Structures are given as C-alpha cells and as structure tokens.
Amino acid sequence: MPSSPALIFMVIFFLESLAAMLQNGFMVTVLGMEWVRRRMLPAGDMIVASLAASRFCLHGVAILNNLLTFFEMDYYQTPWNFINTLTSWLTAWLAIFYCVKIALFSHPVFFWLKWRISRSVPRLLLGSLVLAGLTVISSAIGTRIFMQMIASQSSQGNSTLADTVQSFYWCFTVPHTMLTLSIPFLLFLVSTFFLMFSLCQHLRRMRDHRLSPCDPSIQAHTRALKSLVFFLVFYTSYFLSLIVVVMKITIFQSHWYWAWEMVTYAGICLHSSILVVSSPKLRKVLKTRGLWLAKLYN
C-alpha cells in the first residue's frame, strides 16, 4: 500500500493528465472538424492540431505505463518513445513557425523562411513522423541487444560481460537518447530565444514612442512574452527531467517517483492550456460552449 504523500502525488498526476487529455482532445476536435469541413487548415493550426493529437496520446500512454508500473507489470516503452519523440519535434516546429511568422528581423534568410514556412508545414509534419519512426526502430534494436546481453550475463554470471553491458548502455543507449531529445529541444530553445528577443526589441521601440502601458499592443506583446517565458521554464524542466532519468543521476523511490512524474508532465499540460487561451478560434469555441452549457443548466 503506497504512503499518503504517494497517494496525493498519484491523484494529482492522474488529474493533470486527464485535464491535459481533455484540453488536447478539445483542440483536436475543433481544429479537426474545421479541417474536414473546409478541407484545409492554416499552417499554424495544422501544427497545433498535430501537436494536440500527439500530446493526447502521450498523456494516455503515460497514465497506462504508470498504472502498469504501480501494479508491477511490464509497461510499453516503444509507443511512449515514438509519441514523445514526435511530440518533441512538433513542439520544435511550432516554436520555429511562430518565430518565423512573428519575429521582426531584416536578414534575407529570415525573409526567405517567412515566405517558405507555411507551404513547408505538411512536409515538416510528415518528416516528424519519419524521424520518430526511425528513432524508435534504432532504439528498439539497441534495447533488444541490451536485453539479450543482460540475459546472457544473468545466466553465465560473467563479470566481463557485465562490464560490456554497462559499456553498451553508456556508449550507445545514452548518446542515442541524448541526441534524440537534444536536437528538437535546441531548435525549440533557439527559436524561442529569437522570438523573445524580437518581442523585447519591439516592446522597447513602442515604449520609446511614449505609448501607455495600458495600450492594447503593448499588453499583447507583454502577454506573449510572459507565455513564452512560462513555457520555456516548464518545457526545459520536462527536458531536464528526461535527461536525469536517462543518465540515472538519481533513482526515485516511493512518493518521490510520483512527485517527479507530476512535475514532469505539468509543463506540457500547462502549455496546452496556453495554446487554448492564446488562440482566438479555440477561445471563441470554448466561450460559445460555456454559454451554451450555462443556458442548458439554468
């Protein structure tokens, strides 16, 4: 029977995961219906819909894996690896898309990207699926070899083979996972910093023109900066938490494991909330449904 703190963290983890699934399910439903109805979707909404679908699956698999872990059963690592890799790439593409579309830079390469990015989105989404698939295949092969080496070492009790198993983990598994996680994260990080820098410059120019802090344009830029900083902190914590697990820096036991899971998934859960609130289209649908429900129960 888990301790009281473990039960509290478990409940919070499952509640935040279910809330994230509801949010992402809402985004997929609204944007998916528009996609089907109009047979097209703006490039940014296309990425958001794909990201929401992958995050819906990510939280679902996380709930399933943690339930299996709780009952000491084997969990599904391969689906989680695929969906997590896909989510990482889609998050990076969304950050790049917003950076290219919103940031104000005068470099010719930036203008070329601004012109090309929208028509490149379908290929970026397809590329994300291919990259996630290739990553999972190579990871599955490495895991298979690793498990066979562990089984051989257990049956033979060979200390040399045990050293080989450890060497294989640190020379293949860790670098492979680090590379898989780091590339999309660095793309996200660079794009976010560029966008924040551009917004800060634009905000400074507006203030130099003696605009009031209550000006709608200044308030919009300030809200955008706060959202970017907020998500940057939480997504970085999510990335670092995965690195801690891969590097085996520490092993969490009992309630600390559930506290770690709660913090790990809190960032992407809150980012889904930011996406819903910051989208006029989703906000309008949410407000309309809220008014409809209020009338229904009154």
Secondary structure as the mmCIF struct_conf table of DSSP 4:
data_model
#
loop_
_struct_conf.conf_type_id
_struct_conf.id
_struct_conf.beg_label_comp_id
_struct_conf.beg_label_asym_id
_struct_conf.beg_label_seq_id
_struct_conf.end_label_comp_id
_struct_conf.end_label_asym_id
_struct_conf.end_label_seq_id
HELX_RH_AL_P HELX_RH_AL_P1 SER A 4 ARG A 38
BEND BEND1 ARG A 39 ARG A 39
HELX_RH_AL_P HELX_RH_AL_P2 ALA A 43 PHE A 70
TURN_TY1_P TURN_TY1_P1 PHE A 71 GLU A 72
HELX_RH_AL_P HELX_RH_AL_P3 GLN A 77 ILE A 102
HELX_RH_AL_P HELX_RH_AL_P4 PRO A 108 GLN A 156
HELX_RH_AL_P HELX_RH_AL_P5 SER A 159 PHE A 168
HELX_RH_PI_P HELX_RH_PI_P1 TYR A 169 THR A 173
HELX_RH_AL_P HELX_RH_AL_P6 VAL A 174 ASP A 208
TURN_TY1_P TURN_TY1_P2 HIS A 209 ARG A 210
TURN_TY1_P TURN_TY1_P3 PRO A 213 CYS A 214
HELX_RH_AL_P HELX_RH_AL_P7 PRO A 216 MET A 247
TURN_TY1_P TURN_TY1_P4 LYS A 248 LYS A 248
BEND BEND2 ILE A 249 ILE A 249
HELX_RH_AL_P HELX_RH_AL_P8 SER A 254 SER A 278
HELX_RH_AL_P HELX_RH_AL_P9 PRO A 280 TYR A 297
#
